[in-house]
Amino acid sequence: MLDPQARALIDLMNERGVPPTHTLPVAEARRWYRERRGFTQPAPPPVGAVRDLTAPGPHGTIPLRLYRPAGAAEGAALPALVYFHGGGWVIGDLDTHDVVCRTLCAGSGCAVLSVDYRLGPEHRFPAAVDDCLAATRYARNEAAELGLDAARIAVGGDSAGGNLAAVVCLALRDAGAPVPAFQLLIYPATDMRAVAPSHTTNGQGYLLTADSVAYYRGHYVADPAEWGDWRASPLLATDHAHLPPALVLTAGFDPLRDEGRQYADALSGAGVPTQYVCFERQIHGFVTMGRVIDEANTALSLCAAVLRRALAGG
């Protein structure tokens, strides 16, 4: 059964004629996503400090937002989560995920560094990967200046951001660089081919549809020949060993549900300590909807608690 709160949200959006994302020009889709957050997101929780920054990237500066939890000593080197927002690699920004980042920061006691990576179609694959990799390296290299513990830096994200977090871990491992201490993957996209059964069973009626999946993919990785690249489809990497421990969270009525579970299984099969949790009655995107879906707050509390434990050393 679909969560009644998720059902009520879908029904309300249908009644009010909210246009499906795939029917909108990109600029309009971005505007709708920003404006809709006021209805579905709870009030921003307080944190100790928020600072906007930039990191050098391969194609220009990358905007960042650094959150520090309340009560943290000013010069303390904190564990940190480098966070990549969702939005299909096309929509979303620092503001659309401000509440999520604040919530994770306040609940985990960790700093959170949110990354405003470049979006398609203006900047197609692998631009987002390049930016997220550069931002993660920046967090480690500039940890002392940022007040972070370089040995306790995790990566994470939701949807497209979960995809990017998984790819960053693979890329750092393959480069022989230190890998993050943990990866937090919230309903991650892991296979651009969109062939898992849940793409069919959940492909219509639950906000993220087959049409919107194709819309996002088309603006990010338009060429089917690139879908098999592990930087686009981390599930298709030849080796998932020696990656950071992970929490993979999925939603039962999400087209991406099965590929998220498949990625958790690939990590576990390669010997990576992995926790998998499916919120069986939820829809894609629900963790950003805590004003109207109570389980969003439960999910973020779970993520924060796991993150706190994973980065507790030091």
N, C-alpha and C positions, 0 to 999 in steps of 0.2 A: 504494500500500500504506500502510495506517495504521501509524504508528510502533509497533514492538512494545512499547515502554514505555507508550505511551498505551493500547494494546490491553490490556496486563496490568492497568493501573489500572481500566479500564472493567470488565473481567472480575471483578476483585476486588470492586469496588463492587456488582456484580450478585450475586456469591456471598454477600456479607455483608448483602444486603438493604437497602442504603442507599436510602432513599425518594427518588424523584424530587422535585425542588423544587416542581413544580406541584401535588403532592399535599399539601403542608404548609401549615398556617396561617403567616402571615407571621412571627410571633414564633419559631416552630419553624424556619422556613427560615433566619432570621438566626442562630439558635443553631447549627444544623448547619454553616453556612458558617464560623462562627468556630471551631468545634471541629475541623472537618476539616482546617484549615490546619496543625495540628500533625503530621499524617500526610504531607501532600504538600509542605510548604514546607521549604526548608533552614534551617539555623541562621541567625539574624540576623547579617549581617556587621557588623563594627565601623565606626563613623563617629566623627567628632571630637566632635560635640555633638548633643543632641536636646532640643528645648524645646517644650512644649505652650503654645499661645497661643489667643486668640480674636480674631476680626475682627467689626466691626459689619456686620450684614446688614439687609436690608429688613424682615425679620420676626423679628429677634432676633440674638443673637450666633452666630457660626459657629466651631466648634472647629477648630483647625489644629494641625499638628505640623511643626516646622521642623527639618530635618536639615542639618548642616554637615559637610563632609568632614574627615577627619583631616589634620592638617598645615596647615589654613587658618589664617592669622593672625586673631587675635580681632577686629580691627577692619576686616578686609579686606572690600571690597564685592564679593561673589561673584556670578557668573551664577547663575541659579536656574530651576528647573522647578516650576511650580505644578501639582500632580498631583491628578487626580480619580479616585477608585477605581471599579472595576467592581462589578457586582452587580445589574444590571438596574434601577437606580434604586430598588431595594426592599431589598436586603441589602448588607452590606459596611460597613466603617468604617475608622478610622485603624489599628486593630490588624490587620485582615485583610490590609492592604496595607503593613504595616510593613516586611516583608522586601523587597518590590519597591522601595519608596522608599529603603531603606538601600542596596540593590544599585545603583540608579541614581545615588545620591549618591556612593558610594565609587568607582564605575567612571567617572563623568563628571568628578569634581572640582567639580561644581556643588552648590549648596544645593538642597534639595527641600522645598517647602512643600505638605504633604498636607492636603486639604480634606475635612472631615466634613460634607458638604452634607445638607440635609433629604431624607428618603426618602418614597416613597409606600408605602401608600395614605394615610398620615396627612397627607402634604403632596404633593399631586399637581402635575403639570405646570402652570405652569413654575417651581415652587418651587426645584427643583435648579438650573435655569438661573440664577435670580436669585441664589442663594447663590454659585455658581461665578463669576459675573460680579463680584459684590461682593468675593469673596476675591482675584480677580485684580487688581482695582483697588486693593485694600488692599496687595497685595504691591508694586505700583508706587508708590503714594502714601507708604507707610511704609518704602520701601527703605532709607533711611539708618538708621533705627532697627533694622531687621532685619538689617543687614549685607549688603544685596543691591545689585547694580548695576541700577538701574531701566531701563537701556537694553538689558540682556541678560536678560530674563525670558521664558521659554518656558512654554507650557501643554502638558499631555499627560494621557493616561489610557488605561485599558483598557476595552473593551466600552462599557458605559454611560458610563464616564469619557471614553472616546474621543469619543463623541457630544457630551458636554458641552464638551470642549476645542474641537472643531470649531465648536460653536455660539458659544462665547465669542469666538472669532476673528471670526466673522461679525458678532456683535453689536457688538464694539468698532469694527470697520471701519465699520459702518453708522452708529454714533454719532459718527464723526469723531474718535474717540480713538486714541491710539497702539496699534497692534496688537502682539501678542507677537512676539518675535524668531524663534520657531520653534513648530511644533506636532508633537507626538509622538502618533500615533493608532494604538493597538494594538487590532487587530480591532474597529474602531469600528462601532457601530450608526449607520447614516446614513439609513435609510428605514423609518419606522414601518409602512409598508404591508406589509412583509415579502413582496415580490413577486419578488425576484431568484431565479434558478433554484436557487441553492444552498440556499435555504430548503426546497426540495423534495428535492433530492438528498442533503442532509445533515440532513434534518429529524428523523431518528430514529436512535438508536443511538450518539450521540457526546456524551453528557452534556447539552449544550445542545440541546434538542429543540424541535419546533414547539409542543408543549404548554407548555414552559417559556417560550418567547418570548412566547406569548400571555398567560401568567400575569404576567410582568413588565410587559408593555405594558398589560395591564388594570389593574394597580395604579398605573401612572404616567400613562398617557394613555388613559383608558377610552373617550372619545368619538371615534369614527372621523372625525368632522368636523375634529378637531384634528391628525390624522396628517399632513396636508399642510402644517402650520405649519413653517417652516424651523427654528424653535427646537426642534422635536421631530425633524424630518427634514432635517438640513443638506444632504443631497443635493438636496433640492427647492428650495433657495434659487435665486433667479432669476439670481444672478451670483456667481461664485467667484473673480473677479479681485481683485488687490490684497490677498491674504491672505498670512499668513506661510509661508515654506518649510516643507515637511512631510516626515516619514517616516510612511508608512502600512504597517503590518505586519498580515498576515492569516494564517489557518490553513486548510489545504486541506480539512479535514473539518468545517468550521464553517458553520452556516447563514448566518452573516454575511459569509462570504468574498466573495461577489460584490458586495455593496453597499459593502464596503471598497474593493475594486478600482475600482468605479464612482466612488467619491469621489476616489480618487487620479487617475483619468482626468479627472474634472471639474476638479480643481485644475490638472493639467498642461495641459488644454485651454484654461484661462483664463490660462495663462502663469505659473503659480506653480511655482517649482522644487520638484519632488516626487520622492521616492524611494519605490518600492513593492517590498516583499519579502513573498513568501508562503512560509511554512513548510509545504510541500505535504503532509507526512505527519502534521500536528498537528491537535489538537482545540481548540475554543474554551476559553479560560481557562488554556491550558497555561503561560503565563509565570509564573504563581504556583505552579507545581508542580515546582520545581527539585530537590526531594529525590528524586522518582521519575521525572522526565522530563528527561534531560540537555539536550535542545534548549531547554528553558526558560532555562537559564543562558546558552546561546549567544545566544538572542534578546535577553536583557537586556544582555548584553555588547555586542551590536550597537547596541542603543538608546543605551547609555551612550556608546559611541564616537562615534556620529553627533551626539548631544547635545553632547559635548565640542567637536567640530569646529564645530558650528553656533554655539556661544556663545563661541568662542575669542577674539573681538575684544575690544578695550577695555583 
